[in-house]
Amino acid sequence: MRAIVYHRYGSPDVLQLEQIPTPTPADTGVLIRVRAASVNPIDWHFVRGMPYGFRMMSGLRVPKETRLGMDIAGTVETVGAGVTQFKPGDDVFGVCRGAFAEYASTPATALALKPANLSFAQAGSVAVAALTALQSLRDKAHIRPGQKVLINGASGGVGTFAVQIARSLGAEVTGVCSTRNVGLVQSLGAHRVIDYAHEDFTQSGQRYDIFVDCIGNHPLSACRRILAPKGMCIVVGGQSGKWVSPMDRLIAARAMSWFVSQNFVSIMAQWSQSGLAFLAGLMASGQVTPAIDRTYSLAEVPDAIRYLETGHAQGKVAIIV
């Protein structure tokens, strides 16, 4: 089968489309014929091996895992002996390391059935970003109807899902984005949109119960000003650097909670079959629809990652296999 692989760290130029053996699923695994996937910031962190502290997980000198891709949608080809919830021919979506390939194998617990009203491109753009948004709002913040939610980076991968999920759970949603993305964020259901080119949300005097920060372009002290006395700031992302950033911001957020009345937390999404099933329900009912900016072929994965790195993607960047 064909797959995107890399054997050294560097720019997206190190990625190659190669012929490799088709994986065999474990007893609790599923082999998927990949129909679509999508790129996430974690992919270019893996490719570049940055920040350097990241290499403690991915491999100090060369990558331990040579395949990329975390979001997947496709059709079940075969299942392991211990899998009873899926069968060959089922259309599924979820989390899978090595999704930039014609076939990929992942545990059955990392998958859910694809809603019939979603295209494969849409379903293949869900898992990492939507689980991050869901776990931030529902599991970390315990969002309640009527609460005021601010989402910084509302037009990005996590942000587009966060706007829709918060709205579906009854919150009053404000999104922050650039001028060119105001229309997109409004279409996703935000009650108010702040164009950061014309307004600094940290100086508005408005207070929010929940702040989902996907960008990390303001000091945490400034973020505290916009929170209600018992509000929560959830740090999803931050400005990237060579050595530690954005990990230092995640650590600082946790430390800050020890000294203030507000709660500052960080999050890294965990795969969750129940979470995927919950998202499938929201998407099947039309309350959440993946926003896709561009699509690329499997051979064009390096170009897709380059585009994502510009920081200008509107929603998700999909890979069609």
TORKOL-4160 file (C-alpha; in steps of 0.2 Angstrom, whole numbers, padded with zeros to 4 digits, m for minus):
321
<pt num="1" X="0000" Y="0000" Z="0000"/>
<pt num="2" X="0005" Y="0018" Z="m0002"/>
<pt num="3" X="0008" Y="0029" Z="0014"/>
<pt num="4" X="0017" Y="0045" Z="0019"/>
<pt num="5" X="0032" Y="0041" Z="0029"/>
<pt num="6" X="0047" Y="0051" Z="0036"/>
<pt num="7" X="0064" Y="0045" Z="0043"/>
<pt num="8" X="0071" Y="0061" Z="0049"/>
<pt num="9" X="0065" Y="0078" Z="0056"/>
<pt num="10" X="0064" Y="0093" Z="0046"/>
<pt num="11" X="0052" Y="0103" Z="0034"/>
<pt num="12" X="0038" Y="0095" Z="0026"/>
<pt num="13" X="0050" Y="0091" Z="0012"/>
<pt num="14" X="0056" Y="0076" Z="0022"/>
<pt num="15" X="0039" Y="0067" Z="0019"/>
<pt num="16" X="0039" Y="0054" Z="0006"/>
<pt num="17" X="0025" Y="0044" Z="m0002"/>
<pt num="18" X="0031" Y="0026" Z="m0002"/>
<pt num="19" X="0025" Y="0008" Z="m0004"/>
<pt num="20" X="0025" Y="m0001" Z="0013"/>
<pt num="21" X="0017" Y="m0017" Z="0020"/>
<pt num="22" X="m0002" Y="m0016" Z="0024"/>
<pt num="23" X="m0004" Y="m0017" Z="0043"/>
<pt num="24" X="m0013" Y="m0032" Z="0051"/>
<pt num="25" X="m0025" Y="m0027" Z="0065"/>
<pt num="26" X="m0023" Y="m0034" Z="0083"/>
<pt num="27" X="m0036" Y="m0044" Z="0091"/>
<pt num="28" X="m0044" Y="m0029" Z="0097"/>
<pt num="29" X="m0040" Y="m0019" Z="0082"/>
<pt num="30" X="m0048" Y="m0014" Z="0065"/>
<pt num="31" X="m0040" Y="m0012" Z="0048"/>
<pt num="32" X="m0048" Y="0002" Z="0039"/>
<pt num="33" X="m0048" Y="0006" Z="0020"/>
<pt num="34" X="m0044" Y="0025" Z="0022"/>
<pt num="35" X="m0055" Y="0037" Z="0012"/>
<pt num="36" X="m0050" Y="0053" Z="0021"/>
<pt num="37" X="m0040" Y="0060" Z="0034"/>
<pt num="38" X="m0035" Y="0078" Z="0040"/>
<pt num="39" X="m0019" Y="0087" Z="0046"/>
<pt num="40" X="m0017" Y="0094" Z="0064"/>
<pt num="41" X="m0004" Y="0105" Z="0072"/>
<pt num="42" X="0002" Y="0089" Z="0080"/>
<pt num="43" X="0008" Y="0083" Z="0063"/>
<pt num="44" X="0020" Y="0097" Z="0059"/>
<pt num="45" X="0026" Y="0096" Z="0077"/>
<pt num="46" X="0030" Y="0077" Z="0073"/>
<pt num="47" X="0038" Y="0081" Z="0057"/>
<pt num="48" X="0049" Y="0095" Z="0063"/>
<pt num="49" X="0053" Y="0087" Z="0080"/>
<pt num="50" X="0049" Y="0104" Z="0088"/>
<pt num="51" X="0049" Y="0110" Z="0101"/>
<pt num="52" X="0064" Y="0100" Z="0105"/>
<pt num="53" X="0057" Y="0094" Z="0121"/>
<pt num="54" X="0044" Y="0085" Z="0110"/>
<pt num="55" X="0057" Y="0073" Z="0105"/>
<pt num="56" X="0057" Y="0065" Z="0122"/>
<pt num="57" X="0041" Y="0057" Z="0116"/>
<pt num="58" X="0044" Y="0056" Z="0097"/>
<pt num="59" X="0062" Y="0051" Z="0097"/>
<pt num="60" X="0078" Y="0061" Z="0101"/>
<pt num="61" X="0088" Y="0059" Z="0085"/>
<pt num="62" X="0076" Y="0052" Z="0073"/>
<pt num="63" X="0057" Y="0048" Z="0074"/>
<pt num="64" X="0052" Y="0032" Z="0082"/>
<pt num="65" X="0036" Y="0031" Z="0072"/>
<pt num="66" X="0038" Y="0035" Z="0054"/>
<pt num="67" X="0020" Y="0037" Z="0049"/>
<pt num="68" X="0009" Y="0052" Z="0051"/>
<pt num="69" X="m0009" Y="0057" Z="0053"/>
<pt num="70" X="m0021" Y="0055" Z="0067"/>
<pt num="71" X="m0039" Y="0059" Z="0060"/>
<pt num="72" X="m0047" Y="0045" Z="0050"/>
<pt num="73" X="m0062" Y="0041" Z="0041"/>
<pt num="74" X="m0065" Y="0025" Z="0030"/>
<pt num="75" X="m0072" Y="0008" Z="0028"/>
<pt num="76" X="m0069" Y="m0007" Z="0039"/>
<pt num="77" X="m0059" Y="m0020" Z="0029"/>
<pt num="78" X="m0056" Y="m0033" Z="0042"/>
<pt num="79" X="m0058" Y="m0034" Z="0061"/>
<pt num="80" X="m0048" Y="m0043" Z="0075"/>
<pt num="81" X="m0054" Y="m0059" Z="0083"/>
<pt num="82" X="m0060" Y="m0049" Z="0098"/>
<pt num="83" X="m0070" Y="m0035" Z="0089"/>
<pt num="84" X="m0089" Y="m0037" Z="0089"/>
<pt num="85" X="m0095" Y="m0019" Z="0087"/>
<pt num="86" X="m0089" Y="m0017" Z="0069"/>
<pt num="87" X="m0089" Y="m0028" Z="0054"/>
<pt num="88" X="m0082" Y="m0027" Z="0036"/>
<pt num="89" X="m0091" Y="m0014" Z="0026"/>
<pt num="90" X="m0095" Y="m0002" Z="0041"/>
<pt num="91" X="m0091" Y="0016" Z="0038"/>
<pt num="92" X="m0081" Y="0023" Z="0053"/>
<pt num="93" X="m0072" Y="0038" Z="0059"/>
<pt num="94" X="m0060" Y="0042" Z="0073"/>
<pt num="95" X="m0042" Y="0042" Z="0079"/>
<pt num="96" X="m0028" Y="0032" Z="0071"/>
<pt num="97" X="m0009" Y="0035" Z="0071"/>
<pt num="98" X="m0003" Y="0033" Z="0053"/>
<pt num="99" X="m0019" Y="0039" Z="0044"/>
<pt num="100" X="m0010" Y="0046" Z="0029"/>
<pt num="101" X="m0011" Y="0030" Z="0020"/>
<pt num="102" X="m0022" Y="0019" Z="0009"/>
<pt num="103" X="m0024" Y="0007" Z="0024"/>
<pt num="104" X="m0022" Y="0009" Z="0043"/>
<pt num="105" X="m0025" Y="m0001" Z="0059"/>
<pt num="106" X="m0032" Y="0006" Z="0075"/>
<pt num="107" X="m0040" Y="m0001" Z="0091"/>
<pt num="108" X="m0059" Y="m0003" Z="0089"/>
<pt num="109" X="m0061" Y="0009" Z="0105"/>
<pt num="110" X="m0054" Y="0023" Z="0094"/>
<pt num="111" X="m0068" Y="0023" Z="0082"/>
<pt num="112" X="m0087" Y="0026" Z="0080"/>
<pt num="113" X="m0099" Y="0024" Z="0065"/>
<pt num="114" X="m0099" Y="0038" Z="0053"/>
<pt num="115" X="m0115" Y="0048" Z="0052"/>
<pt num="116" X="m0123" Y="0045" Z="0035"/>
<pt num="117" X="m0126" Y="0064" Z="0032"/>
<pt num="118" X="m0107" Y="0067" Z="0033"/>
<pt num="119" X="m0095" Y="0065" Z="0018"/>
<pt num="120" X="m0079" Y="0055" Z="0021"/>
<pt num="121" X="m0069" Y="0072" Z="0020"/>
<pt num="122" X="m0080" Y="0079" Z="0034"/>
<pt num="123" X="m0079" Y="0064" Z="0045"/>
<pt num="124" X="m0060" Y="0062" Z="0042"/>
<pt num="125" X="m0058" Y="0080" Z="0049"/>
<pt num="126" X="m0067" Y="0077" Z="0066"/>
<pt num="127" X="m0057" Y="0067" Z="0079"/>
<pt num="128" X="m0043" Y="0077" Z="0086"/>
<pt num="129" X="m0050" Y="0094" Z="0085"/>
<pt num="130" X="m0068" Y="0090" Z="0089"/>
<pt num="131" X="m0063" Y="0079" Z="0104"/>
<pt num="132" X="m0052" Y="0093" Z="0110"/>
<pt num="133" X="m0066" Y="0106" Z="0109"/>
<pt num="134" X="m0078" Y="0093" Z="0117"/>
<pt num="135" X="m0067" Y="0088" Z="0132"/>
<pt num="136" X="m0063" Y="0107" Z="0135"/>
<pt num="137" X="m0081" Y="0113" Z="0136"/>
<pt num="138" X="m0090" Y="0098" Z="0143"/>
<pt num="139" X="m0077" Y="0088" Z="0153"/>
<pt num="140" X="m0066" Y="0102" Z="0159"/>
<pt num="141" X="m0077" Y="0117" Z="0161"/>
<pt num="142" X="m0093" Y="0107" Z="0164"/>
<pt num="143" X="m0102" Y="0120" Z="0153"/>
<pt num="144" X="m0120" Y="0125" Z="0157"/>
<pt num="145" X="m0134" Y="0133" Z="0147"/>
<pt num="146" X="m0133" Y="0152" Z="0148"/>
<pt num="147" X="m0115" Y="0153" Z="0152"/>
<pt num="148" X="m0104" Y="0166" Z="0142"/>
<pt num="149" X="m0090" Y="0157" Z="0132"/>
<pt num="150" X="m0076" Y="0166" Z="0123"/>
<pt num="151" X="m0066" Y="0156" Z="0110"/>
<pt num="152" X="m0050" Y="0164" Z="0104"/>
<pt num="153" X="m0046" Y="0157" Z="0087"/>
<pt num="154" X="m0064" Y="0153" Z="0083"/>
<pt num="155" X="m0060" Y="0150" Z="0064"/>
<pt num="156" X="m0047" Y="0137" Z="0067"/>
<pt num="157" X="m0049" Y="0118" Z="0068"/>
<pt num="158" X="m0053" Y="0117" Z="0087"/>
<pt num="159" X="m0061" Y="0134" Z="0086"/>
<pt num="160" X="m0074" Y="0130" Z="0073"/>
<pt num="161" X="m0080" Y="0114" Z="0083"/>
<pt num="162" X="m0079" Y="0124" Z="0100"/>
<pt num="163" X="m0091" Y="0137" Z="0093"/>
<pt num="164" X="m0104" Y="0124" Z="0087"/>
<pt num="165" X="m0102" Y="0113" Z="0102"/>
<pt num="166" X="m0104" Y="0127" Z="0115"/>
<pt num="167" X="m0119" Y="0134" Z="0105"/>
<pt num="168" X="m0127" Y="0116" Z="0105"/>
<pt num="169" X="m0125" Y="0115" Z="0124"/>
<pt num="170" X="m0134" Y="0131" Z="0127"/>
<pt num="171" X="m0120" Y="0144" Z="0130"/>
<pt num="172" X="m0119" Y="0162" Z="0124"/>
<pt num="173" X="m0104" Y="0161" Z="0112"/>
<pt num="174" X="m0092" Y="0175" Z="0107"/>
<pt num="175" X="m0078" Y="0170" Z="0094"/>
<pt num="176" X="m0062" Y="0180" Z="0091"/>
<pt num="177" X="m0055" Y="0179" Z="0073"/>
<pt num="178" X="m0047" Y="0189" Z="0059"/>
<pt num="179" X="m0058" Y="0200" Z="0047"/>
<pt num="180" X="m0058" Y="0188" Z="0033"/>
<pt num="181" X="m0066" Y="0174" Z="0045"/>
<pt num="182" X="m0079" Y="0184" Z="0053"/>
<pt num="183" X="m0093" Y="0178" Z="0041"/>
<pt num="184" X="m0087" Y="0160" Z="0044"/>
<pt num="185" X="m0088" Y="0161" Z="0063"/>
<pt num="186" X="m0105" Y="0169" Z="0062"/>
<pt num="187" X="m0111" Y="0155" Z="0051"/>
<pt num="188" X="m0106" Y="0143" Z="0064"/>
<pt num="189" X="m0118" Y="0150" Z="0076"/>
<pt num="190" X="m0108" Y="0162" Z="0086"/>
<pt num="191" X="m0119" Y="0175" Z="0095"/>
<pt num="192" X="m0105" Y="0189" Z="0093"/>
<pt num="193" X="m0089" Y="0189" Z="0083"/>
<pt num="194" X="m0074" Y="0200" Z="0088"/>
<pt num="195" X="m0062" Y="0205" Z="0074"/>
<pt num="196" X="m0045" Y="0206" Z="0083"/>
<pt num="197" X="m0039" Y="0218" Z="0070"/>
<pt num="198" X="m0051" Y="0231" Z="0077"/>
<pt num="199" X="m0054" Y="0226" Z="0095"/>
<pt num="200" X="m0043" Y="0219" Z="0109"/>
<pt num="201" X="m0055" Y="0207" Z="0118"/>
<pt num="202" X="m0044" Y="0208" Z="0134"/>
<pt num="203" X="m0048" Y="0227" Z="0135"/>
<pt num="204" X="m0066" Y="0226" Z="0132"/>
<pt num="205" X="m0072" Y="0225" Z="0150"/>
<pt num="206" X="m0083" Y="0210" Z="0146"/>
<pt num="207" X="m0081" Y="0195" Z="0158"/>
<pt num="208" X="m0084" Y="0177" Z="0153"/>
<pt num="209" X="m0087" Y="0160" Z="0162"/>
<pt num="210" X="m0077" Y="0150" Z="0150"/>
<pt num="211" X="m0062" Y="0155" Z="0139"/>
<pt num="212" X="m0055" Y="0143" Z="0127"/>
<pt num="213" X="m0039" Y="0149" Z="0121"/>
<pt num="214" X="m0033" Y="0141" Z="0105"/>
<pt num="215" X="m0020" Y="0154" Z="0100"/>
<pt num="216" X="m0010" Y="0159" Z="0116"/>
<pt num="217" X="m0006" Y="0177" Z="0109"/>
<pt num="218" X="m0010" Y="0186" Z="0125"/>
<pt num="219" X="m0002" Y="0185" Z="0142"/>
<pt num="220" X="m0011" Y="0174" Z="0155"/>
<pt num="221" X="m0013" Y="0189" Z="0166"/>
<pt num="222" X="m0022" Y="0198" Z="0153"/>
<pt num="223" X="m0033" Y="0183" Z="0150"/>
<pt num="224" X="m0037" Y="0183" Z="0169"/>
<pt num="225" X="m0045" Y="0200" Z="0166"/>
<pt num="226" X="m0059" Y="0193" Z="0155"/>
<pt num="227" X="m0064" Y="0179" Z="0167"/>
<pt num="228" X="m0078" Y="0179" Z="0179"/>
<pt num="229" X="m0072" Y="0178" Z="0197"/>
<pt num="230" X="m0074" Y="0159" Z="0196"/>
<pt num="231" X="m0072" Y="0157" Z="0178"/>
<pt num="232" X="m0061" Y="0145" Z="0169"/>
<pt num="233" X="m0047" Y="0148" Z="0155"/>
<pt num="234" X="m0043" Y="0132" Z="0145"/>
<pt num="235" X="m0027" Y="0133" Z="0136"/>
<pt num="236" X="m0028" Y="0123" Z="0120"/>
<pt num="237" X="m0013" Y="0130" Z="0110"/>
<pt num="238" X="0001" Y="0143" Z="0111"/>
<pt num="239" X="0014" Y="0151" Z="0101"/>
<pt num="240" X="0027" Y="0138" Z="0095"/>
<pt num="241" X="0046" Y="0139" Z="0098"/>
<pt num="242" X="0061" Y="0128" Z="0095"/>
<pt num="243" X="0064" Y="0123" Z="0113"/>
<pt num="244" X="0049" Y="0122" Z="0125"/>
<pt num="245" X="0034" Y="0133" Z="0118"/>
<pt num="246" X="0020" Y="0130" Z="0118"/>
<pt num="247" X="0022" Y="0118" Z="0132"/>
<pt num="248" X="0028" Y="0131" Z="0144"/>
<pt num="249" X="0011" Y="0140" Z="0142"/>
<pt num="250" X="0002" Y="0124" Z="0147"/>
<pt num="251" X="0013" Y="0122" Z="0162"/>
<pt num="252" X="0011" Y="0141" Z="0167"/>
<pt num="253" X="m0008" Y="0140" Z="0166"/>
<pt num="254" X="m0009" Y="0125" Z="0178"/>
<pt num="255" X="0003" Y="0134" Z="0190"/>
<pt num="256" X="m0007" Y="0150" Z="0189"/>
<pt num="257" X="m0023" Y="0142" Z="0196"/>
<pt num="258" X="m0014" Y="0140" Z="0213"/>
<pt num="259" X="m0014" Y="0159" Z="0216"/>
<pt num="260" X="m0030" Y="0165" Z="0208"/>
<pt num="261" X="m0048" Y="0163" Z="0211"/>
<pt num="262" X="m0051" Y="0158" Z="0192"/>
<pt num="263" X="m0046" Y="0141" Z="0186"/>
<pt num="264" X="m0032" Y="0140" Z="0172"/>
<pt num="265" X="m0031" Y="0122" Z="0165"/>
<pt num="266" X="m0023" Y="0115" Z="0149"/>
<pt num="267" X="m0029" Y="0101" Z="0139"/>
<pt num="268" X="m0022" Y="0087" Z="0127"/>
<pt num="269" X="m0037" Y="0077" Z="0119"/>
<pt num="270" X="m0038" Y="0059" Z="0124"/>
<pt num="271" X="m0046" Y="0047" Z="0112"/>
<pt num="272" X="m0064" Y="0042" Z="0118"/>
<pt num="273" X="m0076" Y="0031" Z="0109"/>
<pt num="274" X="m0090" Y="0039" Z="0120"/>
<pt num="275" X="m0084" Y="0056" Z="0115"/>
<pt num="276" X="m0084" Y="0051" Z="0096"/>
<pt num="277" X="m0102" Y="0044" Z="0098"/>
<pt num="278" X="m0108" Y="0060" Z="0106"/>
<pt num="279" X="m0100" Y="0070" Z="0092"/>
<pt num="280" X="m0108" Y="0058" Z="0079"/>
<pt num="281" X="m0125" Y="0062" Z="0087"/>
<pt num="282" X="m0122" Y="0081" Z="0086"/>
<pt num="283" X="m0117" Y="0079" Z="0068"/>
<pt num="284" X="m0131" Y="0068" Z="0063"/>
<pt num="285" X="m0143" Y="0081" Z="0070"/>
<pt num="286" X="m0135" Y="0095" Z="0061"/>
<pt num="287" X="m0130" Y="0104" Z="0076"/>
<pt num="288" X="m0111" Y="0102" Z="0072"/>
<pt num="289" X="m0104" Y="0102" Z="0054"/>
<pt num="290" X="m0086" Y="0101" Z="0051"/>
<pt num="291" X="m0079" Y="0116" Z="0042"/>
<pt num="292" X="m0067" Y="0112" Z="0028"/>
<pt num="293" X="m0055" Y="0125" Z="0020"/>
<pt num="294" X="m0046" Y="0115" Z="0007"/>
<pt num="295" X="m0043" Y="0097" Z="0002"/>
<pt num="296" X="m0027" Y="0088" Z="m0004"/>
<pt num="297" X="m0023" Y="0071" Z="m0011"/>
<pt num="298" X="m0012" Y="0059" Z="m0002"/>
<pt num="299" X="0003" Y="0064" Z="m0012"/>
<pt num="300" X="0000" Y="0082" Z="m0007"/>
<pt num="301" X="0001" Y="0079" Z="0012"/>
<pt num="302" X="0017" Y="0090" Z="0012"/>
<pt num="303" X="0008" Y="0104" Z="0004"/>
<pt num="304" X="m0006" Y="0102" Z="0016"/>
<pt num="305" X="0005" Y="0103" Z="0031"/>
<pt num="306" X="0014" Y="0119" Z="0024"/>
<pt num="307" X="m0003" Y="0127" Z="0022"/>
<pt num="308" X="m0008" Y="0123" Z="0040"/>
<pt num="309" X="0008" Y="0130" Z="0046"/>
<pt num="310" X="0004" Y="0147" Z="0039"/>
<pt num="311" X="m0010" Y="0149" Z="0052"/>
<pt num="312" X="m0023" Y="0154" Z="0040"/>
<pt num="313" X="m0033" Y="0139" Z="0038"/>
<pt num="314" X="m0052" Y="0142" Z="0040"/>
<pt num="315" X="m0057" Y="0126" Z="0049"/>
<pt num="316" X="m0050" Y="0110" Z="0044"/>
<pt num="317" X="m0038" Y="0104" Z="0030"/>
<pt num="318" X="m0043" Y="0087" Z="0023"/>
<pt num="319" X="m0034" Y="0073" Z="0014"/>
<pt num="320" X="m0043" Y="0063" Z="0002"/>
<pt num="321" X="m0036" Y="0046" Z="m0001"/>
